[in-house]
Amino acid sequence: METIKTIFDLGEAGYMMYHYFYLQWRKENEETPPPIQIFTLPDRTRVYERNLANIIRTDLPEELLDDSLVRNSFLYNNMEEIPFEYVMKACKVNKEEVVSPWKNLDWKNYKWYGKKQLIKPFVSHDFEIESYNKMKNEIDKSKKNIVLFPRYKKGSNYMLFRNWSFERWDRLIKLLVDETDFNVIICGKKGQTFPVKHYKGRTLGLVTKDPFPMIITALNDDNTILTACSQSFGGKLSLLQNVDTIMWGHQRHRHQVEENWSGDNTVCSFIEDEDYIIYPEDVFEIIKHHLKVKEEEK
């Protein structure tokens, strides 16, 4: 009997894309792919629903859900080191059964498989679109949308330097509301997103415990024309869904070239900002310039 392989998708949401691409590649390129079970978080099951894994497990031991070191860092470690050993033991999985994009897979075969995903690989279910449209009654549905991801991670292992400050997010939203005619849609996971100020009739909050369905629906909205965020999962997902993205952070080549999955189909305007302290006014000017260029290209 063939041994079932295991994938752990417990780290930062951005890691999820690598697992997704690997499973897609495997499904399309292997005649008899080995059976796979994936341990993941309840809010990520939506990603794997296309029969990519034989078993999707969210019955995680409580200690893994509470351990920020494991949740964020274990995929960066050797499989022999403590965090990975801790996860395998807690889930009762042997090391030889574990599949990891970083440790024992051939990257050249699938790493950039995402670049083949040229037409919005994630689609929304009808009930998700219906729910989204009801929430959009709070704003003018005829206006274009700009999506923001105000990342706010807590805990020593969550690369806190990537958190743009609360005051900067508030200022950027106010600039967009006061000086443009766009809706501002605020996305993210509850507890990991700044509780920014909302403006009646101009902003729509989609921050929930299970954010993926509404994020995808917002990105797939025909009126959504741009995403803006510090370097984070939201920007990566936006590019994958063919939405032009303005991102600031410390890894320009990675996000503008390597992980701009749709390549020339989507623009990634990346602002080099090692300390994540760019002023909201500067981001706003870049947004205005980007939209002006896009309008002139029509």
N, C-alpha and C positions, 0 to 999 in steps of 0.2 A: 504494500500500500504506500502510495506516494506521500511524503511528508509535507504537511501544509507549511508554507512560508508565512512569515509575519513581518508586517511593516508597522512601525510606531510613528504616528503623526500626532505628536504631543507638544512640539515646540512652537516657536513663533509662527504666525499664520503664513508668513512668506515661504516657509519650508514646504508648506502644503503643495505648492505649485510643482515642486520637483517630484513629489510622490505621484501627483496627478499625471504629469507628463510621462513618467516611467510606466505607470499602469496603462495609459493610453497606447504607448509605443508597444508594450508587451502584448496587449490585446490584438493589435493589428499586425504584428510581425512574427509572432510565435505560433506555430501550428498547434502545439499542445502546451500552452502555458501552465506552469505549476499552479496549484490552488493557492490562493492568497487570503489571509485574514489581515485586517487592518484595525489596530487599536487607535481610536481617535476620540475627539471631544464631540459631544452631542451636536454642537452648532456647526460641525464640519461634515456631517454625514451627507449633506446636500451635494457636496463636491464629488462624492464617490457613488452616486446613485445610478450611474450608467453601466451597471454590471462590470465595474472595473475590479472589484474584489468579491471573492466568493462569500466572505463573511465580514460584516462591518460591526465592530465591537465598541461599545461605549461604556461597558461595565468595568470601568477602571477602578482600581483600588483607591480608597480615599486618600492615602498618603501621597499618591502621584498627583492628584488634583490640588493638593495643598503645598506641594514642594516646588517652589519657583526655580530652584537650581535644575531640577530634572526637566521641568516644563520648558525652560529656555535653553539649557546648555548641553544636554546630554548628547545630542547629535554631533556636536563639535568634538567630542572626546573619542578616543580609541574605544573600541568595543570591550577592551579588557579593563578599562578604568571604572571607577566607582559609580558614577551616575548611570552609565549604560547597564552595568551589572545589576544595579539597584532596580532599574525598570524591568529587566528580564526576569529577575527573581520575583518581583511583585506580581507580574503577569503570568508567571509559571511557564516561561518560554525559554528554550535552550538557545545558546548563542548561534549554533550552526543553522538554526531555523530562521534567523533574522535577516531581512533584506534592508540595507541602508544605502541611500543614494551616495553617501559620502565615503563608505568603507568597502563595499563588496559588489558594486555594480559597475559595468563598463560605461562610463560617462559618454564616450564618443558616440555610442549607439543611440542615446536618447536625450542627452542633456539639453540639446537645443531643439528637441522635437516640438517644443512650443512654437517655434518659428513657422511650423507648418499650419498652425491653428489660425488661419488668416481671417476667418469669419466668426466672430464672437462665439467661442466654444460653449459658454454657459448661457442657457436660455431659461426663461422664467415660465413657471406653470401658470395656467389661467387664474387660479385662485390667488396667486401672488400678485399678478398684475391687477386683479380686481381690488385687492387690499391696498395696494400702492395708490391706485387711482382714487380710492376713497380718502386716503390721507392727503392726496394732492388737492383736495377741495379747499384746503387751508391756504393755498396760494393760487395765483393766476396760471391756469394750465396752458395758456397761449404763449407765455413767456419762455425764453430759453433758460436752461439750468446750468449752474456751475456747482460741481460736487466737491465738498471739502471733507478731509479726514483729519480731524484734530487729535492726533495720536497722543495718548497720555498713559504711559506704562509706569508702573510702580514696582519697586523691588530691585535689589542690587544687581540682578542678572539680566535685566531687560533693556540694556543699552539706553539708559536714561538720557544720554546726550542727544538722542534723536527727538526727544520731546521739545517741540517748539513751545514757547511759553504761552500760558493762558492769556496774558495781556496781548500778545502778538496776534493770536487767533481772534480775539474779540475785536481788535482794531481792524484786521483784514475784513472780517464780516461786515463791520460798520461801513468801511469804505465801499464794499461791493453793494451794500444796500443803499447808501446815500448817493453814490456817483455812477451807478449803472442801472439798467432796467432788467437785470437778470434775477431769477430765483436763485437762492442759495440753499442747496440740499446738504445737510450735515449727516455723515454716515460714520459708523463705527460700532464697536462692541461696548456694551454697558460696562463701566468700571475701567475701561481702557481708552476712554475718549473724554476730553475736557468738557465739562458742562457749560458750554459757551452760551452767551446771551442770544435769545431769539427775538426776531422782529415780526410782529403780526402781519400776515399777508405776504411776507417776503422770504421767510426762511421756513424750511421743512426739516424737522428732526426725525431721523430714521435710526437712532441709536437704540439697539436692543440687545438682549442676551444672545440672540441668535441672528446675527446681522447679515449673514451671507445672502439670503434670498432677496432682501430689500436693497442691498448694495447692487446686486446684479440687475435687479429690475430698474433701479435708478440709472445705472450705466447704460442699460439697453433702451432707455427712454429716448425717443427720436429728438426730443427737445434738449437733451443733455449734450453740451458742446465742449465741455472742458472739466478736468479735474485738477485740483491744486492740493499739494500735501508735502510735508517733509518726507524724507526717504522712509518708506514703509510699505506694508503689504497692499494698502489701498491703491497706491500708485502703480504697483506691479499688475494688480488685477485690472485697473483701468486701461493700461496699455494692452493687456491681453484681450480686452473687450473692445479694442479699437476706438478708445476715447482719448483724444489729445490730452496730454498731461504735463503740468508744470510741477516740477519736483525740486526740492533743495536738500543738500546733504553733502556727504563726503565721498561718494563713489560714482562719479560721473560716468565713466566708461561702462561700468556694470549696468547701470540703468538706462543709459542713452543708447548703448550699442548691444552689449551681450544679452541683457534681459529685456530689451524692447522687443517683445515677442513678435509683434506684427511688423517690425522693420519699417520700411518706407510707407506703409499704410497709415501709420500713426506717428504724430510728432511728440517727442519727449524733450521739452525745454528744461534742461537740467541746470540748476544754479549751484555752482561750487560754493559750499558753505560749511567748512570743516567744523565750526563751533555752533551751527544752527542758531545764529543770532541775526540773520538778515532782517531788515526792518520790513514791517507790513507794507509800508508805502512803496518800497522797492519791488516787492512781490506784486503789488497791485499794478504798478507801471508795466511790469513784464506781462501780466495778464492782459492789460489793455493793448499792448503792442501785439501780442499773439493774436488776439481777436481781430485787430485791425488788419493784420496780414492775411488772416483767413478770409475776411470779408473781401479784400482786394483780389484774392485768388479766384473768387466765384465768377 
